[in-house]
Amino acid sequence: MQKLAAEFVVAADACDRMQKEFCQDEDALLFRKFAKERTLKKGNRGGAQGHYAVAPSGELLAASSSADPKVLVEMMKQGLAKWATLPREQRLLPKSPDPTAAENWRVKEKLYPDDGLVLRVVARDRTRERWPDSNLDYAWFRKDEARTLLPTELKKGAKHNVPRELVQRLARFHLLDNVHALNYTFFPKEAIEKARLTSTVVQIEGDLVSLSFEGETRASMVSPKIIGYEPKLLGRATFNLKEQKFVSFELLAVGMRWGLGNCNQRHNPAPALMGIVFTLAGDSPAERLPPAFISRYGW
Amino acid sequence: MTFLRALILIVGIILPTAVAADEFQEAELTEANYAKWRDHVLPRNWELSYRKIPWRMSFWDAVIEAQARDKPILLWAMNGHPLCNT
């Protein structure tokens, strides 16, 4: 399979924007050209989601909307077979695509907080009912926001309430039920009933400040969806004063979730325990992808 | 996320049979069970194996590269970026 995959330039991308008819971005125009041509033997999993083998020209080579790896392999083989039959003018665009065109739609990526704090966010149910049973997102903090996670006066035992606005942002856009799939339902401000996070200086050794976190949030709404999450928060982190950045970070949220979201493939609304862990992200291209609700941050 | 199964198998990882049957039964979060909860939620290495594939992060990046190298594109398209929140 890996040998087959090596025959392609492999890419992963969100199709939400590209599949919309009104979107005139260059990548979207090309994407819709082949996505519309797709004919599926089995039911569509929603919109234009799936795997595609395509020529740079936008010529569809093969497609699948199946989670069965055998189907995917067959699709890749079909795609390569068709590719081999295409003349150059059908394989390639008449002129080289413009790299700068992407600046029109990749604006969120420019908000990446290089000198701030970037956390990977993983959610999972206590009880694993079906696979996939976890999901991943990112949470971004600008440098000044990250600094507000620490007390102003740094001495052992000092306690500090993280600004409510920041905790509220976590509760609205990151303490969400996306365990099975992306949840388009985030919490509006008025849904946040509790949002407290207290940091305590545990130890100071040279430039390293060790912290513990403790807190709680509760988000609940009844319209347009009955949905909520009420976790307790615990965590620990180390801040390097010299570098002015976190060098370790863990924040764990565990509590009852209830209700159904939008598109999140949650089928059972009954309250159940769900955990969410925030840890330091790496700096690979995938770890620099914007949070799902970055456009709601107000940055 | 369902499409992950195919991709994880593509990178040669066999899904553990224990995936569906998990016996984790910790109750609400305490200092005492913090590590157990954290380890339960954090992904196992095999769950992140699909991230070892040298994905281009956008379709347009792939078009530019494929055009230059005269190669076909294999695209994984999802609502929400497949490598982030999908």
Interface residues (C-beta under 8 A of the other chain):
Chain A: M1 Q2 A5 E7 F8 V9 V10 A11 A12 D13 A14 C15 D16 M18 E26 D27 L30 F31 A35 R45 G46 G47 A48 Q49 G50 H51 Y52 A53 V54 A55 P56 L61 S66 A67 D68 P69 V71 L72 V73 M76 G79 L80 W83 R88 R91 L92 L93 S96 P97 P99 A101 A102 R106 V122 A123 R124 R126 T127 R128 E129 R130 W131 P132 D133 S134 N135 L136 D137 Y138 N178 H180 A181 L182 P231 K232 L234 E250 L252 A253 V254 G255 C263 Q265 L273 G275 I276 V277 T279 P285 A286 L289 P290 P291 A292
Chain B: M1 T2 F3 L4 R5 A6 L7 L9 I10 V11 G12 L15 V19 A20 A21 D22 F24 Q25 E26 A27 E28 L29 E31 Y34 W37 R38 H40 V41 L42 P43 E47 R51 I53 P54 W55 R56 M57 S58 F59 W60 D61 A62 V63 I64 E65 A66 Q67 A68 R69 D70 K71 P72 I73 L74 L75 W76 A77 M78 N79 G80 H81 P82 L83 C84 N85 T86
